[in-house]
Amino acid sequence: DMCTAYAGAGVSEHQEGVELSPEYLFSRIKMIEGSTESWGADLRMVCRALVSFGTIKKEDSPYELEV
C-alpha cells in the first residue's frame, strides 16, 4: 500500500513540481478502504484517492513515516 502511495505521489510530484506527501496519500487510501488493517491497494485506488482528496506538500503533512 505504501508502494502505491509513493508511486502516486511521485507521478503527481512530476506534474506539480513540488515534493508531495505519500504518507497523506496513504492515509486517504486507507480512508477509502475503510480499514487501516487492509492490504493490497492498487493504482486504481491511488487514482481514486488523488481525485477524491488530492494531495498536499510534504512540508504541510501532519503524517511522517519514520525510516
N, CA, C and O atoms as a GROMACS GRO file, in nm:
protein
  268
    1ASP      N    1   0.080  -0.120   0.000
    1ASP     CA    2   0.000   0.000   0.000
    1ASP      C    3   0.085   0.127   0.000
    1ASP      O    4   0.054   0.224  -0.069
    2MET      N    5   0.193   0.125   0.078
    2MET     CA    6   0.282   0.242   0.075
    2MET      C    7   0.348   0.254  -0.060
    2MET      O    8   0.376   0.364  -0.107
    3CYS      N    9   0.375   0.140  -0.124
    3CYS     CA   10   0.438   0.143  -0.257
    3CYS      C   11   0.349   0.218  -0.356
    3CYS      O   12   0.397   0.300  -0.434
    4THR      N   13   0.220   0.190  -0.353
    4THR     CA   14   0.129   0.257  -0.445
    4THR      C   15   0.114   0.404  -0.408
    4THR      O   16   0.099   0.489  -0.496
    5ALA      N   17   0.117   0.436  -0.278
    5ALA     CA   18   0.109   0.576  -0.236
    5ALA      C   19   0.232   0.653  -0.284
    5ALA      O   20   0.220   0.767  -0.330
    6TYR      N   21   0.350   0.591  -0.274
    6TYR     CA   22   0.472   0.655  -0.323
    6TYR      C   23   0.468   0.672  -0.474
    6TYR      O   24   0.513   0.774  -0.527
    7ALA      N   25   0.415   0.572  -0.544
    7ALA     CA   26   0.403   0.582  -0.690
    7ALA      C   27   0.311   0.697  -0.729
    7ALA      O   28   0.344   0.777  -0.817
    8GLY      N   29   0.196   0.706  -0.664
    8GLY     CA   30   0.101   0.813  -0.694
    8GLY      C   31   0.156   0.950  -0.662
    8GLY      O   32   0.139   1.044  -0.740
    9ALA      N   33   0.223   0.961  -0.548
    9ALA     CA   34   0.283   1.090  -0.511
    9ALA      C   35   0.395   1.126  -0.607
    9ALA      O   36   0.410   1.242  -0.645
   10GLY      N   37   0.474   1.026  -0.647
   10GLY     CA   38   0.585   1.052  -0.738
   10GLY      C   39   0.539   1.103  -0.873
   10GLY      O   40   0.597   1.197  -0.928
   11VAL      N   41   0.435   1.043  -0.927
   11VAL     CA   42   0.382   1.088  -1.056
   11VAL      C   43   0.324   1.228  -1.042
   11VAL      O   44   0.346   1.313  -1.128
   12SER      N   45   0.252   1.253  -0.934
   12SER     CA   46   0.194   1.385  -0.913
   12SER      C   47   0.301   1.491  -0.889
   12SER      O   48   0.287   1.605  -0.933
   13GLU      N   49   0.410   1.453  -0.821
   13GLU     CA   50   0.521   1.547  -0.800
   13GLU      C   51   0.578   1.593  -0.932
   13GLU      O   52   0.609   1.711  -0.950
   14HIS      N   53   0.593   1.501  -1.023
   14HIS     CA   54   0.647   1.536  -1.155
   14HIS      C   55   0.558   1.639  -1.224
   14HIS      O   56   0.606   1.732  -1.288
   15GLN      N   57   0.429   1.621  -1.209
   15GLN     CA   58   0.332   1.713  -1.272
   15GLN      C   59   0.326   1.846  -1.198
   15GLN      O   60   0.324   1.952  -1.262
   16GLU      N   61   0.325   1.843  -1.066
   16GLU     CA   62   0.307   1.964  -0.986
   16GLU      C   63   0.437   2.042  -0.963
   16GLU      O   64   0.434   2.163  -0.943
   17GLY      N   65   0.549   1.973  -0.966
   17GLY     CA   66   0.676   2.039  -0.946
   17GLY      C   67   0.710   2.068  -0.800
   17GLY      O   68   0.796   2.152  -0.773
   18VAL      N   69   0.645   2.000  -0.706
   18VAL     CA   70   0.674   2.014  -0.564
   18VAL      C   71   0.678   1.876  -0.501
   18VAL      O   72   0.618   1.782  -0.553
   19GLU      N   73   0.749   1.864  -0.388
   19GLU     CA   74   0.754   1.737  -0.317
   19GLU      C   75   0.622   1.717  -0.241
   19GLU      O   76   0.581   1.802  -0.163
   20LEU      N   77   0.557   1.603  -0.265
   20LEU     CA   78   0.428   1.574  -0.205
   20LEU      C   79   0.440   1.466  -0.097
   20LEU      O   80   0.541   1.398  -0.088
   21SER      N   81   0.336   1.454  -0.017
   21SER     CA   82   0.336   1.360   0.095
   21SER      C   83   0.272   1.227   0.058
   21SER      O   84   0.150   1.219   0.045
   22PRO      N   85   0.353   1.121   0.041
   22PRO     CA   86   0.295   0.989   0.018
   22PRO      C   87   0.223   0.938   0.143
   22PRO      O   88   0.130   0.858   0.133
   23GLU      N   89   0.267   0.984   0.261
   23GLU     CA   90   0.201   0.944   0.385
   23GLU      C   91   0.056   0.993   0.388
   23GLU      O   92  -0.034   0.920   0.429
   24TYR      N   93   0.034   1.117   0.345
   24TYR     CA   94  -0.102   1.171   0.338
   24TYR      C   95  -0.185   1.091   0.238
   24TYR      O   96  -0.299   1.055   0.267
   25LEU      N   97  -0.128   1.062   0.124
   25LEU     CA   98  -0.199   0.984   0.023
   25LEU      C   99  -0.232   0.845   0.076
   25LEU      O  100  -0.342   0.795   0.054
   26PHE      N  101  -0.139   0.784   0.147
   26PHE     CA  102  -0.163   0.653   0.210
   26PHE      C  103  -0.281   0.661   0.307
   26PHE      O  104  -0.366   0.572   0.308
   27SER      N  105  -0.288   0.767   0.386
   27SER     CA  106  -0.398   0.781   0.482
   27SER      C  107  -0.533   0.796   0.410
   27SER      O  108  -0.634   0.746   0.458
   28ARG      N  109  -0.534   0.865   0.297
   28ARG     CA  110  -0.658   0.880   0.220
   28ARG      C  111  -0.699   0.747   0.156
   28ARG      O  112  -0.818   0.717   0.147
   29ILE      N  113  -0.602   0.667   0.112
   29ILE     CA  114  -0.632   0.535   0.058
   29ILE      C  115  -0.698   0.450   0.166
   29ILE      O  116  -0.798   0.383   0.140
   30LYS      N  117  -0.642   0.452   0.285
   30LYS     CA  118  -0.698   0.374   0.396
   30LYS      C  119  -0.837   0.424   0.432
   30LYS      O  120  -0.923   0.345   0.471
   31MET      N  121  -0.860   0.554   0.421
   31MET     CA  122  -0.992   0.609   0.448
   31MET      C  123  -1.094   0.553   0.348
   31MET      O  124  -1.204   0.516   0.387
   32ILE      N  125  -1.057   0.547   0.223
   32ILE     CA  126  -1.146   0.493   0.121
   32ILE      C  127  -1.171   0.345   0.145
   32ILE      O  128  -1.284   0.298   0.134
   33GLU      N  129  -1.066   0.272   0.178
   33GLU     CA  130  -1.081   0.128   0.203
   33GLU      C  131  -1.162   0.099   0.328
   33GLU      O  132  -1.225  -0.006   0.339
   34GLY      N  133  -1.161   0.193   0.422
   34GLY     CA  134  -1.239   0.177   0.544
   34GLY      C  135  -1.169   0.098   0.653
   34GLY      O  136  -1.232   0.064   0.754
   35SER      N  137  -1.040   0.070   0.636
   35SER     CA  138  -0.968  -0.007   0.736
   35SER      C  139  -0.818   0.017   0.723
   35SER      O  140  -0.763   0.018   0.613
   36THR      N  141  -0.755   0.037   0.838
   36THR     CA  142  -0.609   0.050   0.836
   36THR      C  143  -0.543  -0.087   0.832
   36THR      O  144  -0.422  -0.098   0.812
   37GLU      N  145  -0.621  -0.192   0.852
   37GLU     CA  146  -0.568  -0.328   0.853
   37GLU      C  147  -0.572  -0.394   0.716
   37GLU      O  148  -0.515  -0.503   0.699
   38SER      N  149  -0.636  -0.332   0.618
   38SER     CA  150  -0.647  -0.394   0.486
   38SER      C  151  -0.517  -0.374   0.408
   38SER      O  152  -0.441  -0.282   0.435
   39TRP      N  153  -0.493  -0.463   0.312
   39TRP     CA  154  -0.374  -0.456   0.229
   39TRP      C  155  -0.411  -0.477   0.084
   39TRP      O  156  -0.515  -0.535   0.054
   40GLY      N  157  -0.326  -0.430  -0.005
   40GLY     CA  158  -0.345  -0.459  -0.145
   40GLY      C  159  -0.400  -0.345  -0.228
   40GLY      O  160  -0.466  -0.370  -0.330
   41ALA      N  161  -0.376  -0.222  -0.189
   41ALA     CA  162  -0.421  -0.109  -0.271
   41ALA      C  163  -0.351  -0.116  -0.406
   41ALA      O  164  -0.233  -0.150  -0.416
   42ASP      N  165  -0.425  -0.082  -0.510
   42ASP     CA  166  -0.367  -0.083  -0.644
   42ASP      C  167  -0.369   0.059  -0.700
   42ASP      O  168  -0.413   0.153  -0.634
   43LEU      N  169  -0.320   0.073  -0.822
   43LEU     CA  170  -0.311   0.207  -0.882
   43LEU      C  171  -0.448   0.270  -0.903
   43LEU      O  172  -0.462   0.392  -0.899
   44ARG      N  173  -0.549   0.188  -0.924
   44ARG     CA  174  -0.685   0.242  -0.936
   44ARG      C  175  -0.729   0.310  -0.806
   44ARG      O  176  -0.792   0.415  -0.808
   45MET      N  177  -0.694   0.249  -0.692
   45MET     CA  178  -0.727   0.306  -0.562
   45MET      C  179  -0.650   0.436  -0.539
   45MET      O  180  -0.705   0.532  -0.484
   46VAL      N  181  -0.524   0.440  -0.581
   46VAL     CA  182  -0.444   0.562  -0.568
   46VAL      C  183  -0.507   0.674  -0.650
   46VAL      O  184  -0.520   0.787  -0.603
   47CYS      N  185  -0.546   0.643  -0.773
   47CYS     CA  186  -0.610   0.744  -0.857
   47CYS      C  187  -0.740   0.793  -0.795
   47CYS      O  188  -0.771   0.912  -0.798
   48ARG      N  189  -0.816   0.702  -0.737
   48ARG     CA  190  -0.941   0.740  -0.671
   48ARG      C  191  -0.913   0.835  -0.554
   48ARG      O  192  -0.984   0.934  -0.536
   49ALA      N  193  -0.810   0.805  -0.476
   49ALA     CA  194  -0.773   0.892  -0.364
   49ALA      C  195  -0.727   1.028  -0.413
   49ALA      O  196  -0.763   1.131  -0.355
   50LEU      N  197  -0.647   1.030  -0.519
   50LEU     CA  198  -0.599   1.157  -0.573
   50LEU      C  199  -0.714   1.243  -0.625
   50LEU      O  200  -0.716   1.364  -0.603
   51VAL      N  201  -0.809   1.181  -0.693
   51VAL     CA  202  -0.923   1.256  -0.747
   51VAL      C  203  -1.015   1.303  -0.634
   51VAL      O  204  -1.063   1.416  -0.636
   52SER      N  205  -1.038   1.216  -0.536
   52SER     CA  206  -1.131   1.249  -0.427
   52SER      C  207  -1.074   1.348  -0.327
   52SER      O  208  -1.146   1.437  -0.280
   53PHE      N  209  -0.944   1.335  -0.294
   53PHE     CA  210  -0.886   1.415  -0.186
   53PHE      C  211  -0.770   1.504  -0.229
   53PHE      O  212  -0.733   1.597  -0.158
   54GLY      N  213  -0.711   1.475  -0.344
   54GLY     CA  214  -0.592   1.548  -0.383
   54GLY      C  215  -0.475   1.505  -0.298
   54GLY      O  216  -0.478   1.397  -0.239
   55THR      N  217  -0.375   1.586  -0.291
   55THR     CA  218  -0.260   1.558  -0.206
   55THR      C  219  -0.209   1.690  -0.151
   55THR      O  220  -0.258   1.797  -0.187
   56ILE      N  221  -0.111   1.682  -0.064
   56ILE     CA  222  -0.056   1.803  -0.002
   56ILE      C  223   0.096   1.798  -0.008
   56ILE      O  224   0.156   1.692  -0.026
   57LYS      N  225   0.156   1.914   0.007
   57LYS     CA  226   0.302   1.922   0.010
   57LYS      C  227   0.355   1.844   0.130
   57LYS      O  228   0.292   1.840   0.236
   58LYS      N  229   0.470   1.784   0.112
   58LYS     CA  230   0.533   1.707   0.221
   58LYS      C  231   0.550   1.793   0.346
   58LYS      O  232   0.526   1.747   0.457
   59GLU      N  233   0.589   1.918   0.327
   59GLU     CA  234   0.613   2.007   0.442
   59GLU      C  235   0.485   2.043   0.517
   59GLU      O  236   0.492   2.083   0.633
   60ASP      N  237   0.369   2.030   0.453
   60ASP     CA  238   0.241   2.062   0.516
   60ASP      C  239   0.171   1.941   0.575
   60ASP      O  240   0.065   1.954   0.636
   61SER      N  241   0.229   1.823   0.559
   61SER     CA  242   0.164   1.700   0.600
   61SER      C  243   0.172   1.678   0.750
   61SER      O  244   0.277   1.698   0.810
   62PRO      N  245   0.062   1.636   0.813
   62PRO     CA  246   0.065   1.601   0.955
   62PRO      C  247   0.122   1.460   0.976
   62PRO      O  248   0.141   1.418   1.090
   63TYR      N  249   0.148   1.388   0.868
   63TYR     CA  250   0.196   1.250   0.875
   63TYR      C  251   0.342   1.243   0.835
   63TYR      O  252   0.388   1.316   0.747
   64GLU      N  253   0.416   1.153   0.902
   64GLU     CA  254   0.556   1.132   0.866
   64GLU      C  255   0.590   0.988   0.892
   64GLU      O  256   0.566   0.935   1.000
   65LEU      N  257   0.647   0.924   0.791
   65LEU     CA  258   0.690   0.786   0.804
   65LEU      C  259   0.831   0.783   0.860
   65LEU      O  260   0.923   0.843   0.805
   66GLU      N  261   0.847   0.713   0.971
   66GLU     CA  262   0.980   0.701   1.030
   66GLU      C  263   1.056   0.594   0.956
   66GLU      O  264   1.009   0.481   0.943
   67VAL      N  265   1.173   0.631   0.907
   67VAL     CA  266   1.254   0.536   0.830
   67VAL      C  267   1.379   0.502   0.908
   67VAL      O  268   1.461   0.423   0.861
   0.00000   0.00000   0.00000
